[in-house]
Amino acid sequence: MTRTTPPRPLDITRYFPELAPLARSAVRLHPRAGAPTAADSSVGGPLLWPADEPWPTCSEHAGPWHRGVAPDDVHVGRRVLREAWARPRAEGADLLTAQERALVDRGRESRRIDQDGPVPLVPVAQIRAADVPTLPRPAGIDLLQVLWCAFDHPEDGYVPRVELRWRRAADVVTPLAAPPRPAVIGNDDYLPEPCVLHPETVLEYPAPHELPEELADRIEAWEDGMEAGTEEEAEEESGVCYQFDLAVAPGWKLGGHAPWSFSDPYRMSCAECGSGVRPLFTVDSAEWDGGSGSWRPVEDAGYTGYHFLGPAHDTQITIGRSYSLQVYVCEASYEHPPVQNMQ
C-alpha cells in the first residue's frame, strides 16, 4: 500500500515568496512492519551483501563481554508486549503475566553479556535506486546500505555510530546467507524491527533556525496572526505552525532539510577533507507526533490506538528523547566517512 502525505495547509510562498528558492525535495520512506528480503528496500531487513566481503564491526566494542541486552531478547519482549496490548482484559487487570513481564524485562534490562570479538554492526536500512530514483549516489551505484554500532558513542553525541556502503547490486553474485549478529547491543531502542518502505517525494522548506533572522521573525509574527490580512486569510492561517506544518517533514527520509530543533545550526564539515556536507538520510523516532500530526499519511488516518503501538513507530527505533539522527555525506566524495547529528 502506498502512503500519501496530506497537502500542506497552505502555500507558504504565497505569503513569503523568498522561501520559494529555498525549497528542497525529500523522500519520506514511510517504513511499515513487514518481511522484506535482501532484494528489497527496507528498514531493519537483510542486506544484499557479498559473501566474500567482511561484515563491518566496531573496534571500540571488542569482547570478551559488554553490558547491554541481547537482540533476540529484545524481539521476544516486543512480541510479547504487542500480543498483550492486543488482547482484551478486565478493567484494572494487569497487562502482563509474571512470566511475560520477565520476558519483557529481559529485553530491556542491561546486564553483562559475552561477546566474542568486536561487535558486528546492525543493519539499519537498505535503499534501492529502483525504488527511489532520486537517491543521491555515486555514478554507477544503485544501492545504499546503512549500518550502525548499536551502542552509544560519546564522541558522536551519545548515538549509534553509522557506516554507509554504496553498491552496484548486480556485482553481488554470491550473497552472504547469514551475516554475523551481535550477541549484545547497548540499547534496545537501537534495534530496528523489519519494515518495508513506501517512498514518497515531498517538498520541504528550511527550519526556522536556518532562515535569516528577519524572515524568521516575520513568519513568527504571521503565525501569531499579527500580519493577517483579510478575515479569510486569518481563518486559513489559524493554527498553522511553520516549523511543524510547513517546513521539515518528520519521519525516516532521504535528502531534504536538516530538522534543527534544540540547537542552533552550525557548519558541519567532512572530517576527512574539510569540505561541506549535505543531508542524506534521517532516522526518526516517530513518523508524526502531537506537533507534526498534519504530516500523518492519509492511509493511516483511521488508526486510533496508542501512538507507540501504531504505524508511526513500527521501526521501534528511538533516538535520545524521541529525537532524530541525521546522516550527512561529504560534498566532495561519497567515500568519505559520514557526519552525524542528533536533533
N, C-alpha and C positions, 0 to 999 in steps of 0.2 A: 504494500500500500504506500502511496506517496504521502508526503507531508507538505502542507501548504500554509505558509505564514500569512495571516490576515493582512490586508492592505493597511498601510500606516494611517493613523487617524487623520492626518492631513499632510499636504505637501509643504514641508518647511521652507523650501526655496521660494515659495510664494511670498513669504514674509521676510526672508533673509537670503536674497539672491546670491550673496557672496559665498554661501555654503555649496552651491552647485559644483564648482570646480574641485571641491574637497571630497566629493562622494567617491566611494570605492565599492567594488563588488566583493561580496563574501559568500562562501558556500556553507550554509548550515548543513550539518551532517545528519541530524535527527537520528541518533542511534536508538534502536529499539531491540528488546530482548529477542534472541533468535539462535540459530545454529549455523553460523557461517562456516565455510570451508576455506582452505588455503587459496582457493581460486577467487574468493570474494573480497570485496572491500568490507572492512569490519572494524569494530572496536572490541578488543579482548578476544578476538578469534585467532585461529592458527595463521602463521605467516608462511608465504611461499619462500622457502629458504633452501639454498643449495646444500646437499648432503656433505659436500667436501669443504664447506666453509665453517670455521669455528663459530660456535654460538658466543655472543658477547657476554662478558661477566664484569662485575665491579671489583676492581682490585682493592678498593678501600674496605671491602667487606669480605675478607678471606676467613676461612674456618679457624679453628675446628668447631666453633659454636657462636651463636648470636642470641640476643634477646629479641623476641618478636612472636609472630603467630605463624602457623603452618597454613599454606594456601588451601589444602584440602579441608581443613577445619573451618576456614572462612566460608567456603562454598556450602558446606553442610549446614553451618549455622544460619546462613541466609535462606537456604531452602526451608529449614525448619520454621523460621520466622514467617516466610511467605505463606506456608501452609497454615500456620496458626492464625494469622490475620484473616485468612480466607474462610475459616470455618466458623459457624455460629457458636455463641457461648452465652450463658446466662449472665444477666446484669450483675456486676461485682465479681464474677468468676475470674480466676487467674488466666492470663493469656497462654502461658506455657505450663506444662507439667514440670516436675522437678527434673526428670530425665532430659526433657527438651531444653530447659534452661541451662543445664550443664553443657549441652552441645553448643548452644549459642555462646555461652561464656567462653568456651574453649577456643572459639574462633575470634575472640576479641581480646582476651587477656594475654598480655605479654609474658613470656616465660623463656627459659633457656632451651634452645633447640640446636641440635648438632647440624653442622653444615660442612660437608667435605669439600674444602677448597673455596675459591671465590664464589660469590653469589651470582647465579645466572640472572640475566635481565628478564623482565616480564614483558611479553608482547602487549602493547597498548593499542595500536591501530595499524591498519593497512589500507592504503588508498590507491585504487587503480585509476589510471588516466582514462580508461574506457568508461568509468562511472563518473569521473569528474574531469572533463576535457580541459578545464581551465586550471588544473593542478599546476602550480609553479614547479618547474623541474628542469634538470639539465637536459641538453639535447640528447635524443635517443633513449631517454628513460621513460618508463611508463608505470612505475610502481614506487610508491613511498611507503616505508615501514618505520614505525615509531616504537621504540622500546624504552624502558627505564629501569633503574635500580630502585626497587620498592622500599627504600629506606630514606629517612630524612637526611639531607646533606646540608649541614650548617653553612658551608661556604656558598651554597646555591640558594640560600634563603629558607632553609628547612623545608625543602620539597624534594620529590624524587629527581634523580639526575637522568636527563633524557639523552638518548642516542638516536640518530637517524641512519637509515640505509636507503640508498637510491638504487633501483634495479631496472633491468630490462627483463620482463617476465619470461620471454622466450629463451633467455640464457639459462634458466633454471631447468636443466634437462632431468636431473635426478633430485627430486625434492627430499628434504630431511623429513623422515617419517615421524619421529618423536623427539622434539627438542628437549634439552635438559631443563628441568624445572627447579626453582629454588626450594630448599627444604624449609626455609624460613623467610618471611618478609617483615619489614619493620612496622607496618601499619596495615590493618585490614582495609582501610579506605583507599589503598593504592593498588588493589587487585580488581581489575575490571571484570564484569560479567560479559559473556559473549553476546554481542549485539550486531545486527545487520544495519546497514546505513540507507538513508533515503535523502541523497543530496539535493539541495535546493539553493539556487542563487538569489541573494537579496542585495539591496543597496544600503550602505551604511554611511554615516557621517561621523566626524571626529567626536570623541568625548569632550564635554565642556572644558576639561582641564587642558586640552590641546589647542583650543581656539584662542585667538587674540583676546586679551582681557576685555577690551572694549566691546567686542562682539559677544563674548560670554555674558557680560553684564546686561547687554540689551536683550539677549534671549531670556535671561532670568527675569528681567522686568516684564517681558512679554508673557512669560509663564504666570506671573502674578496678576496678569490682567491689566497692568498699568498702561500698556500701549495698545489695548484692544481698540479697534476702530469702530465698526458698526456693531449693533446688537447681535446680528447674525454671526459675525466673526467671533465675538466674545463667547457665544454659546458653543461654537465649534471648537474653540481653544480650551474650553473648560476642562480641567482635569488632565490635560496633556502635559507630559513631562519630557523635555528634550532628551535628557540623558537616558531615561528608561524606555521611552516610546519611539524615539526618532533617531537616535544616534547609533550606538553599537549594539548589534544583535547578541543576545545571550546564547549560551549553549556551545557544544562542540562545533568547531567550524574551521575552515581554511581561509586564509587571507583576511581582508577587511582591515578594520582599525583596532588599535590597542584599547582594551576596556579599562583605562585608568580609573581608579576609584579612591583607595585610601592613601595614595601617594601622588605627588605632583609628577608630571612627565619629566624624564631626564634622558639625555642622549645615551643610547646603548651602542656599543661597538664590538666588532669581532675581536676576540682575544688573540687570534692568530695573526691578523694583518692590520687591525685598527680601522677597517672600513665600516661604513654604516650597516645596519641590519634592517630587515623588514619582516612584518608578521607573516608567519607561515601556518601555524597550527595552534588552536586553542583547545585546552581541556577544561571543561567547566563542571562545577559541582551539581548543576541543575540546568535544564533547558529553559525554564522560566521560574519565577518566584512571585511573591506578592507585589514586588515593584515592577517587574517586567512581564506581567501577565498578558499584555497586548500582543506579545510575540508567540503566545501559545498557538500551536498549529490548529487549524480548523478541524482536522480529523480527531483531535484529542479533546475537543470542547466538551464532550459528554462525560469525561472522567470526573467523578465527584468524590473519590476516595482520598486516603491520606497521601500527601504530597510525596513522602519518602517511599511509598509503595507504587507510585504511578509512573507513567511514561517519562516524566521529567527527570527521573532518577534511575532509569533502567541500567545504566552503566555501573551503579553502586560506587562511583568514584566521588570522593570529597577532598577538595584541596583546601588545607587550612581550615578556617571557619567559614566554609561554604564559599570559597573564592574561586578564581580560575587561574590556570597556569598557561602562559603564552610562551610559545617556542618561536624564536626568530632565526632567520638564516642570513648569512653574510651576503651583502650585495655584490661582492667580488667573486665569491666561489661557493658553490653548494657543498664542496668537500670540506670546508672549514667547520669546526665544531659549532653546534647551535648555541644560541644565547637564550636564557630562560628568565622569566619574570612572573611573579605572582601578584595578582590584583583582585 
